[in-house]
């Protein structure tokens, strides 16, 4: 008998159809349980009855790969002590995250420009893209789309961020993707040297009247 697919690559969590030809090599009608295993563990089974010399194709549909770790697995179809095997390669989906914000704490004079960077890594096996967004005080400054190969990383730099529109005070600056973020504190000082403070999400009201 043969198995189809003999070699397959899927993204973790995808479903796959596996089929195999089953033949009754005897002269009389007979029944058998046809079992699909992955790494030796039963995944599904079907009972078939065949006339002598008859062949049929047994298909296991929508086999879930969500519980399989990334890497190579052996899938097999077994019946009456005979088996057909293949290799199933499971790849972890792209998982793009950010870390290592630089600077985490910064102080600038209103109107100065600032460079902000963060490391972007893909912990999955497959290439993936994500919008990497810089916000200051909750307002989006820039959001480039970054593609990272599986298992690789890069640094995204937001160069020349203009602070002229920011009132003096304390701000939270954040670099984020859909599933992760890193934040720090940005202090904007008045051009004349005065300072103001606030809760961290926008300009302060000043220390006194």
N, C-alpha and C positions, 0 to 999 in steps of 0.2 A: 504494500500500500504506500501511498505518497501523501504528504501533508502540504497544504497550501494556506498561507505562504510558508515556504521553507525558511526564509530569512526575511524578517520584517523589522522596521524601525518606526516607533510610534512616540508621540509625546505623552508623558505621564498624565493619566486621566482620560486619554482617548479610549474609544472602544474599537475592537478589531473582530473581524470574522475569520474563523479558522475552519478549514474543511479537510476531509480526507476520504479517499476511496476505501470502501470496506467490501471484501469479497468472501463469499462462502465457497471455500475450495472443496467442500464435500459434495456428495451426490444427493443428499437429503436436505430438506428444509431445516433451518435452524435459527435460533435467536441468540443474540449476544448484547451485552451492555457495552456501548462505545463510550469511552471516557476521555475527556480532555484534561490534561494535567499541565501545570506550570511549576517548574522546579520540583516535580514529584508530588505536588499537592493538587487534589481534585479541584477543578474549576467548574466543570459541567459534565453531564452525561446524557446519553440517549439510548433507548432500547430499540434495536432493529431486528427484523425477521427477514431472512433471505432464503430463496429457493436454492437448491443445489446449483453451484456454478454461477450464481447471480452476483453482480456487483452493484453497489449504490454509493452515492456520495453523501456523507453525513456532514452537515454544516452547523457549527456552533456560532451563533450570531451575537453581536454586541458584547463581546467578552471585555469586561471592564479592566483597565490597567491602572486604575487609581491607587490600588493598594500595593503596587509593585515599586520597589526602589529603582532608582536610575541605574543603568548598567545592562549587562547581558543576562538573559534568562532562557532556559530550555523549555519549550512547549512541545507537548507530545499528544498524539491520539493513540489510545490503547484499546485493543479488543482481542479477547481470547488468547492472551499471552503474547500477542504481536503488537508492535508499536512503530509509529513513524514520528521522527523528531525533527525539530527545527530550532532556530535561534531567534529570539525576540529581544531586540535592543530597545530599552526604554530610556528616553531622554527627558531630563527635567526641563520644564518650560522656562522661558526667560524670566528672570526676577531681577529687575534693575533697581538698585538702592543707592542712597547717598550716605556719605560719612565724611569726617574730617573737614568740617567747615573752617575756613581761614579767611579773615580773622574771626574768632569767636567773640572777642570783645574789642571794640574799636572806638576811637574818639577822633572826630573830624571837626573842622571849622565849616560852618554853613557855606556852601558854594564850592567846597573842595570836591574832588572826584575820589572814588574808592574802588579798589579791585577786590572782588569777593570770589572765592573759589571753593570747590568741594570735590571730593573723589566720588566717582560714579562707577559702580561695579555690577556685573551680571553674574549672579550665583547659579544661574541655570546652565543647561548644556547647549541650549539653542540661542542663536542671535536674537536680540530684542531691542526695541526702541521705546523711549519714554520721553515725555516732556519734563525737562529739568527747570524748575521755576524758582526765581529769586523774588521774594517779597520783602518789603520793608514796611513795618507798621501795618501789615495786612494788605498792602497794595502791591499788585504784581508789577515788577520792574521789567522782567524779561523771562522768556520761557522757550528756549531752544529745544528742538527735538534731537535727541542723541541716540545713536545706534551703537550697541556694545556687543561684541561677540560673546558667545557662551564661555564662562570662566575667565573673562578678561575684564579690564577696568581702564578708566581714563580719568583725567581731571578736567572739569568744566570751570572756566574762568569767566566771570562777568566783569569786563574791563571798563574802567572809566565811568562808574556809576555816579551820576550827578546828584549832589545833595542840595543844590540851590533851592529846590522847592520844598525842602524839609524845614519846618520850624525848629528852633532850638529845643532840645529835649532828648529823652531816651526812647529808643525804638527797638523792637525785636526784628532782627533780620533772619530770614529763613530760606534755606535751599531745600527743595522737596521734589520727590516724584510722587506718583499716585499712592505708593505704599510705604514711603519712608520720608523722614525729614530730619534736618539738623538746624539748630537755631543758636543765635548769639545776641549780644547787646551792642547796639550802635548808639553812641552819644554824639549828638550834634550840638556844637557850641556856637553861640552867636559870634558873628564876625568881629564884634567889638570886645570879645573876651568874656561876656556874661554867660552864665549857665542856667539851665532850668531842668527840673526833674519831673518825672511822671511815672505811671504804672508800668510802662514798658511797651505799649502798643501804639503810642502816638506822642505828639509834642506835649510838654508840660505847661502848666499855667504860671510858673514862676514861684519863687520862694516867699514872696511877700508883696505887699502893695507899695 
